[in-house]
Amino acid sequence: MYRLTGRKRNLIAFFLIVLFPFAIFCSKQIGSKNGKTFLWQIQSNTNISYILGSIHFLKKDMYPLNKKIENAFEESDVLVVEANLSNDKIAGASLLIMQRGMFQGDRTLKKAILKKTYTLAEKKLKEYGMDISNLQKFKPWLLAMTITSFELMKLGLDPNFGIDKYFLDKALKKKEILELESVELQINLLDSFSAEQQDKFLFYTLKETSKPGKDVENIVNAWSEGNAFEMEKEVYENINKFPELRYVYKKLIDDRNEKMVEKIESFLKTNKKFFIVVGAGHLIGKNGIIQLLKNKGFKLNQI
């Protein structure tokens, strides 16, 4: 397998556990048998709840999940996800993505991005047997998402086996389901980046998918073993080497973390038990959700 090193490897890991479609893959059961998982118990004055770092694309053989995770879900009254993409909402979400992700009027992809980015995109799409002329109405962020999805599917990954989808299916008609954000909010965020930022986002996505298969073994092992320190190291150790994407990182991570924590805090003031599923990349680091909750006085215990 092609092995990424240095900052490329870390940028890939960052994209995989933060950006839509938020994906990581591995070949062993999630959660080490005798160690920690990427699940935290949260103690407030009124209840005990749980927060799980999520993986949104997986393979069928990843299941069953660790019993610690399953038991925490069963104990909870409410499932909370970043965005509710249960089966009855997928069509509406897809329509919204296409409406917001497509250029109107005479604007085109070729006019919106630099020549070097366009050339890379054209080459990548040819690998899929696609002609870039048929995608001229795609905004750069939507094309970046589409290409990432293609690459993941080539690796045998499926959103139908993602952690969020798994628990949404289990909660249907059994538990209350709430959102930390919404599909519309996430789409609006991606669509809010400037033309230059979208170009850079697409360019780096194309550069990082220039080889078939990505070695994310270290980040996956860190997740499986509940090793938040190692995951943080893998993801962020070289993030400052990409100053041109710093604003993107802030909007996609720090700003969203603060708003999600505000909502989580409101949940924890009730008497209900919540099982919160959020992208694993949002939990780690000094500006991560876990640390922000601790800063507010909540007691968290990784289990």
C-alpha positions as CSV (number, residue, x, y, z in Angstrom):
1,M,0.0,0.0,0.0
2,Y,1.2,3.5,-0.8
3,R,2.5,5.0,2.5
4,L,2.1,8.7,3.2
5,T,4.7,10.4,5.4
6,G,5.2,13.8,6.9
7,R,2.7,16.5,6.4
8,K,0.8,14.8,3.6
9,R,-0.1,11.9,5.9
10,N,-1.3,14.3,8.6
11,L,-3.4,16.4,6.2
12,I,-5.1,13.3,4.9
13,A,-5.9,12.2,8.5
14,F,-7.3,15.6,9.2
15,F,-9.6,15.6,6.2
16,L,-10.7,12.0,6.9
17,I,-12.0,12.6,10.5
18,V,-13.3,16.2,10.2
19,L,-14.6,17.0,6.7
20,F,-17.7,15.5,5.1
21,P,-17.9,12.6,4.4
22,F,-15.8,12.1,7.5
23,A,-14.2,8.7,6.8
24,I,-11.8,6.3,8.3
25,F,-11.4,2.7,7.6
26,C,-9.7,-0.3,9.2
27,S,-9.8,-4.1,9.3
28,K,-10.4,-4.8,13.0
29,Q,-13.2,-4.5,15.4
30,I,-13.8,-1.0,16.7
31,G,-12.6,-0.5,20.2
32,S,-9.7,-2.5,21.6
33,K,-11.0,-5.4,23.7
34,N,-9.2,-4.6,26.9
35,G,-8.5,-0.9,26.5
36,K,-10.2,2.3,25.9
37,T,-12.7,3.2,23.1
38,F,-13.3,6.6,21.6
39,L,-16.3,7.0,24.0
40,W,-16.5,9.4,26.9
41,Q,-19.0,9.4,29.8
42,I,-20.1,12.8,30.8
43,Q,-21.2,13.6,34.4
44,S,-23.4,16.7,35.0
45,N,-25.4,17.8,38.0
46,T,-28.5,16.2,36.6
47,N,-27.5,13.2,34.5
48,I,-24.9,10.9,32.9
49,S,-24.5,11.0,29.2
50,Y,-22.0,9.7,26.6
51,I,-20.2,11.2,23.6
52,L,-18.7,9.0,20.9
53,G,-16.2,10.0,18.2
54,S,-17.7,8.9,14.9
55,I,-16.5,7.3,11.7
56,H,-18.9,7.9,8.9
57,F,-17.8,5.4,6.2
58,L,-17.0,1.8,7.2
59,K,-17.1,-1.8,6.0
60,K,-19.7,-4.3,7.1
61,D,-17.1,-6.5,8.8
62,M,-16.5,-3.7,11.3
63,Y,-19.5,-4.9,13.3
64,P,-20.5,-5.7,16.0
65,L,-19.2,-2.7,17.8
66,N,-17.5,-2.9,21.2
67,K,-19.9,-3.7,24.0
68,K,-19.0,-0.6,25.9
69,I,-20.4,1.5,23.0
70,E,-23.5,-0.6,22.6
71,N,-24.3,-0.6,26.3
72,A,-23.9,3.2,26.5
73,F,-26.4,3.6,23.6
74,E,-28.9,1.2,25.2
75,E,-28.7,3.1,28.5
76,S,-29.5,6.4,26.8
77,D,-32.8,8.1,26.2
78,V,-31.8,10.4,23.3
79,L,-29.5,10.0,20.3
80,V,-27.8,13.2,19.2
81,V,-26.0,13.4,15.8
82,E,-24.3,16.2,13.9
83,A,-27.0,16.0,11.2
84,N,-29.9,13.7,11.0
85,L,-29.5,11.7,7.8
86,S,-32.0,8.9,8.5
87,N,-33.5,7.3,5.5
88,D,-36.5,9.6,5.3
89,K,-34.3,12.7,5.1
90,I,-31.6,11.6,2.7
91,A,-33.5,12.6,-0.5
92,G,-34.1,16.1,0.9
93,A,-30.5,16.4,1.9
94,S,-29.3,15.3,-1.5
95,L,-31.5,17.8,-3.2
96,L,-30.2,20.6,-1.0
97,I,-26.6,19.6,-1.7
98,M,-27.2,19.8,-5.4
99,Q,-29.0,23.1,-5.2
100,R,-26.3,24.8,-3.2
101,G,-23.4,23.0,-4.7
102,M,-24.1,23.9,-8.3
103,F,-23.3,27.2,-10.2
104,Q,-26.1,29.2,-11.6
105,G,-26.1,31.3,-14.7
106,D,-22.9,31.4,-16.8
107,R,-20.5,30.5,-13.9
108,T,-18.5,27.3,-14.4
109,L,-15.9,25.2,-12.6
110,K,-13.3,26.2,-15.2
111,K,-13.8,29.9,-14.5
112,A,-13.9,29.4,-10.7
113,I,-10.5,27.6,-10.1
114,L,-6.9,28.0,-11.1
115,K,-5.5,26.2,-14.1
116,K,-3.4,23.9,-12.0
117,T,-6.4,22.8,-10.0
118,Y,-8.5,22.3,-13.1
119,T,-5.8,20.2,-14.7
120,L,-5.6,18.0,-11.6
121,A,-9.4,17.6,-11.5
122,E,-9.5,16.7,-15.2
123,K,-6.9,14.1,-14.7
124,K,-8.6,12.6,-11.6
125,L,-12.0,12.5,-13.3
126,K,-10.5,10.6,-16.3
127,E,-9.5,7.9,-13.9
128,Y,-13.2,7.4,-13.1
129,G,-14.1,7.4,-16.8
130,M,-15.7,10.8,-16.5
131,D,-15.3,14.0,-18.6
132,I,-14.9,17.2,-16.6
133,S,-17.0,19.0,-19.2
134,N,-20.0,17.3,-17.7
135,L,-19.3,18.7,-14.3
136,Q,-18.8,22.3,-15.2
137,K,-21.7,23.4,-12.9
138,F,-20.1,21.8,-9.8
139,K,-18.8,24.2,-7.3
140,P,-15.2,23.3,-6.1
141,W,-16.3,22.2,-2.6
142,L,-18.9,19.8,-4.1
143,L,-16.4,18.4,-6.5
144,A,-14.0,17.9,-3.7
145,M,-16.6,16.0,-1.7
146,T,-17.6,13.9,-4.8
147,I,-14.0,12.9,-5.5
148,T,-13.4,12.0,-1.9
149,S,-16.5,9.8,-1.9
150,F,-15.4,8.1,-5.1
151,E,-12.0,7.3,-3.5
152,L,-13.6,5.9,-0.4
153,M,-16.0,3.7,-2.4
154,K,-13.0,2.4,-4.5
155,L,-11.6,1.2,-1.1
156,G,-14.8,-0.7,-0.4
157,L,-16.1,1.8,2.2
158,D,-19.9,2.4,2.5
159,P,-21.8,5.2,4.3
160,N,-24.5,2.6,4.9
161,F,-22.2,1.1,7.5
162,G,-21.1,4.4,9.1
163,I,-21.4,4.8,12.8
164,D,-24.0,7.6,12.5
165,K,-26.1,5.6,10.2
166,Y,-25.9,2.5,12.4
167,F,-27.1,4.3,15.5
168,L,-29.8,6.3,13.5
169,D,-31.2,3.1,12.3
170,K,-31.2,1.6,15.8
171,A,-32.8,4.7,17.3
172,L,-35.6,4.9,14.8
173,K,-39.0,4.6,16.5
174,K,-37.2,3.7,19.8
175,K,-35.4,6.9,20.9
176,E,-35.7,10.6,20.5
177,I,-33.3,11.9,17.8
178,L,-31.8,15.4,18.0
179,E,-29.2,17.3,15.9
180,L,-26.1,19.3,17.0
181,E,-26.2,21.0,13.6
182,S,-28.1,20.2,10.5
183,V,-27.4,19.2,6.9
184,E,-28.4,22.7,5.9
185,L,-25.9,24.3,8.3
186,Q,-23.1,22.1,7.1
187,I,-23.8,22.8,3.4
188,N,-24.0,26.5,4.2
189,L,-20.6,26.3,5.9
190,L,-18.9,24.7,2.9
191,D,-20.6,27.1,0.5
192,S,-19.5,30.1,2.6
193,F,-15.8,29.8,1.7
194,S,-14.4,32.3,-0.8
195,A,-13.5,31.3,-4.3
196,E,-9.9,31.2,-3.3
197,Q,-10.5,29.0,-0.3
198,Q,-12.6,26.6,-2.3
199,D,-9.9,26.4,-5.0
200,K,-7.3,25.5,-2.3
201,F,-9.7,23.0,-0.7
202,L,-10.2,21.3,-4.0
203,F,-6.5,21.4,-4.9
204,Y,-5.4,19.8,-1.7
205,T,-8.1,17.2,-2.0
206,L,-6.9,16.3,-5.4
207,K,-3.3,16.2,-4.4
208,E,-4.1,13.9,-1.5
209,T,-6.1,11.5,-3.6
210,S,-3.4,11.3,-6.3
211,K,-2.6,7.8,-5.3
212,P,-4.9,4.8,-5.0
213,G,-5.4,4.1,-1.3
214,K,-4.3,6.0,1.7
215,D,-2.3,4.8,4.6
216,V,-4.2,5.9,7.7
217,E,-3.2,3.0,9.8
218,N,-1.8,5.1,12.6
219,I,-4.9,7.2,13.0
220,V,-7.2,4.2,12.8
221,N,-5.2,2.4,15.4
222,A,-5.3,5.4,17.7
223,W,-9.1,5.5,17.3
224,S,-9.5,1.7,17.8
225,E,-7.4,1.9,21.0
226,G,-9.1,5.1,22.3
227,N,-5.7,6.8,22.1
228,A,-6.8,10.5,21.8
229,F,-3.2,11.7,22.4
230,E,-1.8,9.7,19.4
231,M,-4.7,10.8,17.2
232,E,-4.1,14.4,18.1
233,K,-0.4,14.0,17.3
234,E,-1.1,12.4,13.9
235,V,-3.7,14.9,12.9
236,Y,-2.3,18.2,14.1
237,E,1.5,17.9,14.3
238,N,2.0,19.6,10.9
239,I,-1.2,21.5,10.6
240,N,0.7,24.8,11.0
241,K,2.6,24.1,7.8
242,F,-0.5,24.8,5.9
243,P,-1.2,28.5,6.7
244,E,-3.2,28.9,3.5
245,L,-5.8,26.6,5.0
246,R,-5.8,28.0,8.5
247,Y,-9.0,29.9,8.1
248,V,-10.7,26.7,6.7
249,Y,-9.5,24.7,9.7
250,K,-10.9,27.3,12.1
251,K,-14.3,27.4,10.5
252,L,-14.5,23.6,10.1
253,I,-13.2,22.7,13.6
254,D,-12.9,25.4,16.3
255,D,-15.9,27.5,15.5
256,R,-18.2,24.5,15.1
257,N,-16.8,22.9,18.3
258,E,-17.8,26.0,20.3
259,K,-21.3,26.0,19.0
260,M,-21.7,22.3,19.5
261,V,-20.5,22.5,23.1
262,E,-23.2,25.2,23.8
263,K,-25.8,22.8,22.6
264,I,-24.4,19.8,24.5
265,E,-24.3,22.0,27.6
266,S,-28.1,22.6,27.2
267,F,-28.7,18.9,26.9
268,L,-26.7,18.2,30.1
269,K,-29.0,20.5,32.1
270,T,-31.9,18.1,31.7
271,N,-32.7,14.8,33.4
272,K,-32.3,12.7,30.2
273,K,-29.4,10.5,29.2
274,F,-27.9,11.5,25.9
275,F,-25.8,9.4,23.5
276,I,-23.9,12.0,21.3
277,V,-22.2,10.9,18.1
278,V,-19.9,13.5,16.6
279,G,-16.9,13.3,14.2
280,A,-13.8,12.0,16.0
281,G,-11.8,15.0,14.9
282,H,-14.0,17.3,16.9
283,L,-13.2,15.7,20.2
284,I,-9.4,16.0,20.3
285,G,-7.0,18.8,21.1
286,K,-7.1,21.9,23.4
287,N,-10.0,23.3,21.3
288,G,-11.8,20.0,21.0
289,I,-15.2,19.2,22.5
290,I,-13.8,17.1,25.3
291,Q,-11.5,19.8,26.6
292,L,-14.1,22.5,26.2
293,L,-16.6,20.5,28.2
294,K,-14.0,20.0,30.9
295,N,-13.3,23.8,30.9
296,K,-17.0,24.3,31.7
297,G,-16.7,22.1,34.8
298,F,-18.1,18.8,33.5
299,K,-16.5,15.5,34.6
300,L,-15.6,13.3,31.6
301,N,-14.3,9.8,31.8
302,Q,-13.0,7.9,28.8
303,I,-14.3,4.3,28.8
